[in-house]
């Protein structure tokens, strides 16, 4: 177990005081039980290392779903001064804009149950998932450059969706600072054949139903009601985003070295340096690829579901980013916020929120682990005070994939989920074992902690009926 001084500040709030080379203290938002989970790996050491980075403001944050990652912990948030601060690929992650999209339908739970197996088989056949799976959606490199520049709106212009799709996405589906010239040919080559694919790991597509409404007013604004069938898509920028991260980690290592770092995985560049700007421009392209990736999947979903339900209507509720760096304003000051396995959670009134949600706050989407409930929450002003407008992005792992493979069998996981009334298709038995619900924290407790803290508030609980996983 990792040992260091941890002070309890208030219920579900802990602090590691500033000491040594730390420029700011650390804040951990967790229940006592979850804090014990977090202590089992190097998460708190990583939070402390992040606190040593130049230009960090206020504190280094670990959210309730925090666990060990590359450089920054997953579930980590940090904001940096625009003049003195840095931007770090480890603070964003390899799967840039790994994110989640919620779709609402005019179907009910009963409609899905009537064709549950058919839906599962047809969606797995239509939407490629798994390691290295390519896509039948093919474009030229010239078209890819346009897509990296424009994101989801580019595809909507080409007939793959409607304007309302990207109006209900973070950044309206396009990071406008994207600079295609900063993306390597190798990254483009890795990504060009992967649009419309889920990938592997914890990426998934789920058909769920609204099991419970906690806030009727906000649920109505989001267009959600009890027993309604909804769909979650969780995936990111695939090989393109991974290569962008690899490219800039190497370039920053060559330019700046590791001399002043607590951990070489925290390699970075000053925000206003040429390399810092280049990375941000490339990162925005990878985010736009991720937005576009889910737009293709949404288009195919609509096609496939319409074959089974001719009168179906599928609309985008919202899409939130997970692994991203953003320039945002707080109390009139612009800062660079890194969210690594964290979700934006803005309260009412922010201009970044779609107009039809602005009075209540931003939708926040929290997927459960495979086969468990997922949640829709709403952002709050409290998150802007405590966590740089951020909340959790999921339950958070408590067991490594290698340990999961030793402890679980994919066949047994499938049987267990089938007994719960959930149909599941996976790219491999290995994936099922690695993503077993037991390898994650209890999503109910994670969501209750952030709800009680007020950094995001519960709106609806979703329960799965169909799961497609890489």
KOLFI-557408 format. One record per residue (C-alpha): residue in three letters; chain; x, y, z negated. Coordinates in nm, 2 decimals. Example, Ala and Ser with C-alpha at 12.3 -4.5 7.8 and 13.67 -1.06 7.14 Angstrom:
residues 2
   r c      u      v      w
 ala A   1.23  -0.45  -0.78
 ser A   1.37  -0.11  -0.71
END
This chain:
residues 470
   r c      u      v      w
 unk A   0.00   0.00   0.00
 unk A   0.12   0.35   0.09
 unk A   0.19   0.57  -0.22
 unk A   0.20   0.95  -0.24
 unk A   0.04   1.22  -0.44
 unk A  -0.33   1.25  -0.35
 unk A  -0.55   1.49  -0.54
 unk A  -0.93   1.47  -0.54
 unk A  -1.07   1.82  -0.46
 unk A  -1.44   1.73  -0.45
 unk A  -1.67   1.45  -0.36
 unk A  -1.53   1.28  -0.04
 unk A  -1.25   1.54  -0.02
 unk A  -0.88   1.47  -0.10
 unk A  -0.56   1.66  -0.06
 unk A  -0.19   1.58  -0.02
 unk A  -0.03   1.90  -0.15
 unk A   0.23   2.09   0.05
 unk A   0.58   1.97  -0.02
 unk A   0.92   1.92   0.14
 unk A   0.91   2.01   0.51
 unk A   0.53   2.03   0.52
 unk A   0.41   2.37   0.65
 unk A   0.05   2.31   0.52
 unk A  -0.12   2.06   0.29
 unk A  -0.32   1.76   0.42
 unk A  -0.69   1.71   0.38
 unk A  -0.86   1.37   0.39
 unk A  -1.24   1.34   0.42
 unk A  -1.34   1.00   0.29
 unk A  -1.53   0.81   0.02
 unk A  -1.32   0.62  -0.24
 unk A  -1.37   0.29  -0.07
 unk A  -1.28   0.43   0.28
 unk A  -0.97   0.60   0.13
 unk A  -0.85   0.26   0.01
 unk A  -0.89   0.13   0.37
 unk A  -0.70   0.43   0.50
 unk A  -0.41   0.37   0.26
 unk A  -0.34   0.02   0.41
 unk A  -0.14   0.14   0.71
 unk A   0.07   0.45   0.79
 unk A  -0.22   0.69   0.84
 unk A  -0.14   0.92   0.55
 unk A   0.23   0.92   0.64
 unk A   0.13   1.03   0.99
 unk A  -0.11   1.30   0.85
 unk A   0.18   1.43   0.64
 unk A   0.42   1.43   0.94
 unk A   0.17   1.63   1.14
 unk A   0.17   1.89   0.86
 unk A   0.54   1.95   0.93
 unk A   0.49   2.06   1.29
 unk A   0.56   2.42   1.39
 unk A   0.27   2.67   1.39
 unk A   0.02   2.44   1.23
 unk A  -0.26   2.63   1.06
 unk A  -0.45   2.58   0.74
 unk A  -0.40   2.20   0.70
 unk A  -0.34   1.86   0.87
 unk A  -0.67   1.67   0.87
 unk A  -0.77   1.30   0.85
 unk A  -1.14   1.23   0.90
 unk A  -1.34   0.94   0.76
 unk A  -1.26   0.71   1.06
 unk A  -0.88   0.77   1.04
 unk A  -0.64   0.49   1.11
 unk A  -0.28   0.46   1.24
 unk A  -0.22   0.58   1.59
 unk A   0.06   0.70   1.82
 unk A   0.22   1.01   1.64
 unk A  -0.10   1.16   1.51
 unk A  -0.34   0.93   1.33
 unk A  -0.66   0.83   1.52
 unk A  -0.92   1.04   1.34
 unk A  -0.67   1.33   1.31
 unk A  -0.74   1.70   1.37
 unk A  -0.49   1.99   1.37
 unk A  -0.50   2.34   1.49
 unk A  -0.20   2.54   1.60
 unk A  -0.12   2.91   1.64
 unk A  -0.11   3.02   2.00
 unk A   0.23   3.20   1.97
 unk A   0.42   2.98   1.72
 unk A   0.24   2.65   1.77
 unk A   0.30   2.34   1.98
 unk A   0.10   2.10   2.20
 unk A   0.17   1.73   2.16
 unk A   0.07   1.43   2.38
 unk A   0.06   1.22   2.06
 unk A  -0.20   1.46   1.92
 unk A  -0.42   1.39   2.22
 unk A  -0.35   1.02   2.29
 unk A  -0.28   0.80   2.59
 unk A  -0.64   0.77   2.69
 unk A  -0.70   1.14   2.75
 unk A  -1.07   1.23   2.71
 unk A  -1.17   0.88   2.60
 unk A  -1.52   0.99   2.54
 unk A  -1.89   0.89   2.51
 unk A  -2.20   0.98   2.71
 unk A  -2.56   0.93   2.59
 unk A  -2.84   0.88   2.85
 unk A  -3.21   0.88   2.76
 unk A  -3.47   0.69   2.95
 unk A  -3.85   0.67   2.98
 unk A  -3.84   0.30   2.88
 unk A  -3.91   0.15   2.55
 unk A  -3.75  -0.13   2.35
 unk A  -4.03  -0.37   2.47
 unk A  -3.94  -0.29   2.83
 unk A  -3.58  -0.38   2.78
 unk A  -3.66  -0.70   2.59
 unk A  -3.87  -0.83   2.88
 unk A  -3.57  -0.83   3.11
 unk A  -3.28  -0.84   2.86
 unk A  -3.07  -1.11   3.02
 unk A  -3.13  -0.98   3.37
 unk A  -3.02  -0.63   3.27
 unk A  -2.70  -0.77   3.10
 unk A  -2.60  -0.98   3.40
 unk A  -2.68  -0.71   3.66
 unk A  -2.50  -0.43   3.48
 unk A  -2.19  -0.64   3.42
 unk A  -2.19  -0.73   3.79
 unk A  -2.24  -0.37   3.90
 unk A  -1.99  -0.19   3.67
 unk A  -1.64  -0.33   3.66
 unk A  -1.48  -0.38   3.31
 unk A  -1.17  -0.54   3.18
 unk A  -0.79  -0.49   3.21
 unk A  -0.68  -0.38   3.55
 unk A  -1.03  -0.41   3.71
 unk A  -1.05  -0.20   4.02
 unk A  -1.35  -0.02   4.17
 unk A  -1.55  -0.04   4.49
 unk A  -1.57   0.34   4.47
 unk A  -1.29   0.45   4.69
 unk A  -1.17   0.80   4.78
 unk A  -0.87   0.96   4.96
 unk A  -0.59   1.13   4.77
 unk A  -0.72   1.46   4.91
 unk A  -1.06   1.39   4.75
 unk A  -0.89   1.28   4.43
 unk A  -0.71   1.62   4.40
 unk A  -1.05   1.79   4.44
 unk A  -1.20   1.57   4.18
 unk A  -0.92   1.63   3.93
 unk A  -0.97   2.00   3.98
 unk A  -1.35   2.00   3.95
 unk A  -1.45   1.70   3.74
 unk A  -1.81   1.58   3.73
 unk A  -1.95   1.87   3.93
 unk A  -1.75   1.76   4.23
 unk A  -1.93   1.43   4.24
 unk A  -2.27   1.59   4.18
 unk A  -2.20   1.80   4.49
 unk A  -2.14   1.48   4.68
 unk A  -2.48   1.34   4.57
 unk A  -2.37   1.13   4.27
 unk A  -2.61   1.28   4.02
 unk A  -2.79   1.61   3.95
 unk A  -2.68   1.95   3.81
 unk A  -2.85   1.88   3.48
 unk A  -2.60   1.60   3.43
 unk A  -2.29   1.82   3.39
 unk A  -2.48   2.10   3.22
 unk A  -2.53   1.85   2.94
 unk A  -2.16   1.76   2.91
 unk A  -1.88   1.91   2.70
 unk A  -1.71   2.18   2.92
 unk A  -1.99   2.12   3.17
 unk A  -1.79   1.83   3.29
 unk A  -1.49   2.03   3.40
 unk A  -1.18   2.16   3.22
 unk A  -1.12   2.47   3.43
 unk A  -0.75   2.50   3.35
 unk A  -0.68   2.18   3.54
 unk A  -0.36   2.20   3.76
 unk A  -0.34   1.92   4.01
 unk A   0.02   2.01   4.09
 unk A   0.12   1.90   3.74
 unk A  -0.01   1.54   3.78
 unk A   0.25   1.29   3.91
 unk A   0.20   1.08   4.22
 unk A   0.24   0.77   4.00
 unk A  -0.05   0.89   3.78
 unk A  -0.27   0.95   4.09
 unk A  -0.18   0.61   4.23
 unk A  -0.28   0.44   3.90
 unk A  -0.61   0.62   3.88
 unk A  -0.74   0.64   4.24
 unk A  -0.89   0.29   4.24
 unk A  -1.04   0.30   3.89
 unk A  -1.33   0.55   3.92
 unk A  -1.65   0.39   3.79
 unk A  -1.48   0.14   3.57
 unk A  -1.50   0.09   3.19
 unk A  -1.15  -0.06   3.13
 unk A  -1.08  -0.28   2.83
 unk A  -1.03  -0.24   2.45
 unk A  -1.32  -0.08   2.27
 unk A  -1.47   0.06   2.59
 unk A  -1.83  -0.04   2.65
 unk A  -2.17   0.02   2.80
 unk A  -2.47  -0.04   2.57
 unk A  -2.84  -0.04   2.62
 unk A  -3.00   0.05   2.28
 unk A  -3.32   0.17   2.13
 unk A  -3.39   0.45   1.89
 unk A  -3.44   0.26   1.56
 unk A  -3.49   0.56   1.32
 unk A  -3.53   0.93   1.34
 unk A  -3.38   1.13   1.05
 unk A  -3.45   1.49   1.19
 unk A  -3.77   1.51   1.39
 unk A  -3.71   1.87   1.50
 unk A  -3.36   1.82   1.64
 unk A  -3.45   1.48   1.79
 unk A  -3.73   1.65   1.98
 unk A  -3.48   1.91   2.12
 unk A  -3.25   1.62   2.23
 unk A  -3.55   1.44   2.38
 unk A  -3.53   1.13   2.15
 unk A  -3.82   0.94   2.00
 unk A  -3.86   0.62   1.81
 unk A  -3.84   0.29   2.01
 unk A  -3.71   0.48   2.32
 unk A  -3.45   0.29   2.53
 unk A  -3.12   0.48   2.56
 unk A  -2.77   0.40   2.70
 unk A  -2.42   0.47   2.58
 unk A  -2.11   0.48   2.80
 unk A  -1.77   0.48   2.63
 unk A  -1.46   0.50   2.85
 unk A  -1.18   0.75   2.94
 unk A  -0.93   0.84   3.20
 unk A  -0.80   0.49   3.26
 unk A  -0.45   0.45   3.41
 unk A  -0.43   0.81   3.53
 unk A  -0.46   0.95   3.18
 unk A  -0.22   0.70   3.04
 unk A   0.04   0.79   3.30
 unk A   0.00   1.16   3.23
 unk A   0.07   1.10   2.87
 unk A   0.38   0.88   2.95
 unk A   0.51   1.14   3.20
 unk A   0.50   1.43   2.96
 unk A   0.62   1.24   2.66
 unk A   0.93   1.16   2.86
 unk A   0.97   1.51   2.99
 unk A   0.94   1.66   2.64
 unk A   1.19   1.41   2.50
 unk A   1.44   1.51   2.77
 unk A   1.38   1.88   2.71
 unk A   1.35   1.91   2.33
 unk A   1.48   1.59   2.17
 unk A   1.39   1.46   1.83
 unk A   1.62   1.64   1.59
 unk A   1.35   1.83   1.40
 unk A   1.08   1.57   1.41
 unk A   0.96   1.35   1.12
 unk A   0.86   1.10   1.39
 unk A   0.97   1.08   1.75
 unk A   0.61   1.00   1.85
 unk A   0.53   1.36   1.76
 unk A   0.73   1.49   2.05
 unk A   0.59   1.83   2.16
 unk A   0.64   2.15   2.35
 unk A   0.56   2.51   2.25
 unk A   0.21   2.59   2.37
 unk A   0.33   2.89   2.58
 unk A   0.64   2.72   2.72
 unk A   0.64   2.61   3.08
 unk A   0.64   2.24   2.98
 unk A   0.35   2.30   2.73
 unk A   0.15   2.47   3.00
 unk A   0.23   2.20   3.25
 unk A   0.11   1.93   3.01
 unk A  -0.21   2.12   2.94
 unk A  -0.28   2.16   3.31
 unk A  -0.22   1.78   3.37
 unk A  -0.42   1.69   3.06
 unk A  -0.72   1.89   3.19
 unk A  -0.70   1.69   3.52
 unk A  -0.71   1.37   3.32
 unk A  -1.01   1.49   3.13
 unk A  -1.18   1.58   3.45
 unk A  -1.11   1.23   3.58
 unk A  -1.28   1.09   3.27
 unk A  -1.58   1.31   3.32
 unk A  -1.60   1.19   3.68
 unk A  -1.55   0.83   3.58
 unk A  -1.86   0.83   3.37
 unk A  -2.05   1.02   3.64
 unk A  -1.99   0.73   3.88
 unk A  -2.10   0.48   3.62
 unk A  -2.41   0.68   3.55
 unk A  -2.49   0.69   3.92
 unk A  -2.45   0.31   3.95
 unk A  -2.66   0.26   3.63
 unk A  -2.94   0.46   3.78
 unk A  -2.92   0.25   4.10
 unk A  -2.92  -0.08   3.92
 unk A  -3.18   0.00   3.66
 unk A  -3.42   0.14   3.94
 unk A  -3.41  -0.20   4.11
 unk A  -3.54  -0.36   3.78
 unk A  -3.76  -0.07   3.68
 unk A  -3.88   0.13   3.99
 unk A  -4.03   0.42   3.78
 unk A  -3.73   0.46   3.55
 unk A  -3.60   0.81   3.47
 unk A  -3.25   0.84   3.32
 unk A  -3.12   1.18   3.20
 unk A  -2.79   1.28   3.03
 unk A  -2.84   1.39   2.67
 unk A  -2.48   1.48   2.62
 unk A  -2.12   1.38   2.66
 unk A  -1.85   1.45   2.40
 unk A  -1.47   1.43   2.43
 unk A  -1.26   1.23   2.18
 unk A  -0.89   1.26   2.27
 unk A  -0.83   1.62   2.38
 unk A  -0.66   1.95   2.30
 unk A  -0.87   2.27   2.34
 unk A  -0.82   2.64   2.31
 unk A  -1.11   2.76   2.08
 unk A  -1.19   3.07   1.88
 unk A  -1.26   3.08   1.51
 unk A  -1.33   3.41   1.34
 unk A  -1.20   3.59   1.65
 unk A  -0.87   3.40   1.66
 unk A  -0.78   3.17   1.94
 unk A  -0.61   2.84   1.84
 unk A  -0.51   2.51   2.00
 unk A  -0.72   2.23   1.84
 unk A  -0.59   1.88   1.88
 unk A  -0.87   1.61   1.83
 unk A  -0.72   1.26   1.83
 unk A  -1.01   1.01   1.80
 unk A  -1.23   1.30   1.68
 unk A  -1.54   1.47   1.82
 unk A  -1.63   1.83   1.84
 unk A  -1.92   1.92   1.61
 unk A  -2.02   2.28   1.67
 unk A  -2.31   2.44   1.48
 unk A  -2.59   2.65   1.62
 unk A  -2.51   2.96   1.84
 unk A  -2.18   2.87   1.99
 unk A  -2.16   2.96   2.36
 unk A  -1.99   2.62   2.44
 unk A  -2.32   2.44   2.36
 unk A  -2.57   2.38   2.64
 unk A  -2.84   2.65   2.63
 unk A  -3.13   2.41   2.55
 unk A  -2.94   2.28   2.24
 unk A  -2.78   2.61   2.13
 unk A  -3.04   2.69   1.86
 unk A  -3.00   2.36   1.68
 unk A  -2.63   2.27   1.74
 unk A  -2.43   2.04   1.95
 unk A  -2.52   1.67   1.99
 unk A  -2.26   1.45   1.82
 unk A  -2.24   1.08   1.93
 unk A  -2.09   0.82   1.70
 unk A  -2.07   0.47   1.84
 unk A  -2.07   0.18   1.60
 unk A  -1.84  -0.12   1.64
 unk A  -1.97  -0.39   1.88
 unk A  -2.31  -0.50   1.79
 unk A  -2.37  -0.26   1.50
 unk A  -2.58   0.06   1.50
 unk A  -2.47   0.39   1.66
 unk A  -2.57   0.74   1.56
 unk A  -2.67   1.07   1.71
 unk A  -2.59   1.36   1.48
 unk A  -2.59   1.73   1.53
 unk A  -2.30   1.97   1.47
 unk A  -2.29   2.23   1.19
 unk A  -2.14   2.56   1.09
 unk A  -1.98   2.36   0.79
 unk A  -1.76   2.17   1.04
 unk A  -1.63   2.51   1.17
 unk A  -1.53   2.60   0.81
 unk A  -1.38   2.27   0.71
 unk A  -1.25   2.07   1.01
 unk A  -1.20   2.31   1.30
 unk A  -1.55   2.22   1.44
 unk A  -1.47   1.84   1.43
 unk A  -1.62   1.52   1.30
 unk A  -1.56   1.14   1.34
 unk A  -1.57   0.96   1.67
 unk A  -1.66   0.62   1.54
 unk A  -1.62   0.37   1.26
 unk A  -1.24   0.34   1.28
 unk A  -1.04   0.02   1.28
 unk A  -0.92  -0.15   0.96
 unk A  -0.76  -0.45   1.13
 unk A  -0.51  -0.47   1.41
 unk A  -0.60  -0.64   1.74
 unk A  -0.33  -0.91   1.68
 unk A  -0.47  -0.99   1.34
 unk A  -0.83  -1.00   1.48
 unk A  -0.72  -1.26   1.73
 unk A  -0.58  -1.47   1.45
 unk A  -0.90  -1.45   1.25
 unk A  -1.18  -1.45   1.50
 unk A  -1.29  -1.65   1.80
 unk A  -1.48  -1.47   2.09
 unk A  -1.72  -1.76   2.13
 unk A  -1.83  -1.73   1.77
 unk A  -1.87  -1.35   1.79
 unk A  -2.10  -1.39   2.10
 unk A  -2.31  -1.66   1.92
 unk A  -2.34  -1.43   1.61
 unk A  -2.46  -1.13   1.82
 unk A  -2.70  -1.35   2.02
 unk A  -2.86  -1.46   1.69
 unk A  -2.92  -1.09   1.61
 unk A  -3.10  -1.05   1.94
 unk A  -2.81  -0.88   2.13
 unk A  -2.72  -1.00   2.48
 unk A  -2.34  -0.95   2.54
 unk A  -2.11  -0.99   2.84
 unk A  -1.73  -0.94   2.81
 unk A  -1.43  -0.95   3.04
 unk A  -1.27  -1.21   2.82
 unk A  -1.32  -1.40   2.49
 unk A  -1.00  -1.22   2.37
 unk A  -1.18  -0.88   2.40
 unk A  -1.47  -1.01   2.19
 unk A  -1.24  -1.12   1.91
 unk A  -1.04  -0.80   1.92
 unk A  -1.35  -0.59   1.89
 unk A  -1.54  -0.80   1.64
 unk A  -1.75  -0.58   1.40
 unk A  -1.55  -0.70   1.11
 unk A  -1.23  -0.52   1.23
 unk A  -1.40  -0.18   1.18
 unk A  -1.51   0.03   0.88
 unk A  -1.88   0.02   0.80
 unk A  -2.03   0.28   1.04
 unk A  -2.32   0.34   0.80
 unk A  -2.08   0.46   0.53
 unk A  -1.86   0.66   0.77
 unk A  -2.17   0.85   0.90
 unk A  -2.31   0.90   0.55
 unk A  -1.98   1.06   0.43
 unk A  -1.98   1.32   0.72
 unk A  -2.35   1.38   0.67
 unk A  -2.31   1.44   0.30
 unk A  -2.01   1.67   0.37
 unk A  -2.23   1.86   0.61
 unk A  -1.98   1.85   0.90
 unk A  -2.24   1.67   1.11
 unk A  -2.59   1.58   1.02
 unk A  -2.79   1.26   1.10
 unk A  -3.05   1.29   1.38
 unk A  -3.12   0.93   1.49
 unk A  -2.99   0.57   1.46
 unk A  -2.96   0.36   1.77
 unk A  -2.95  -0.02   1.77
 unk A  -2.81  -0.23   2.06
 unk A  -2.99  -0.48   2.28
 unk A  -2.74  -0.52   2.56
 unk A  -2.36  -0.49   2.53
 unk A  -2.11  -0.49   2.82
 unk A  -1.75  -0.47   2.69
 unk A  -1.41  -0.49   2.88
END
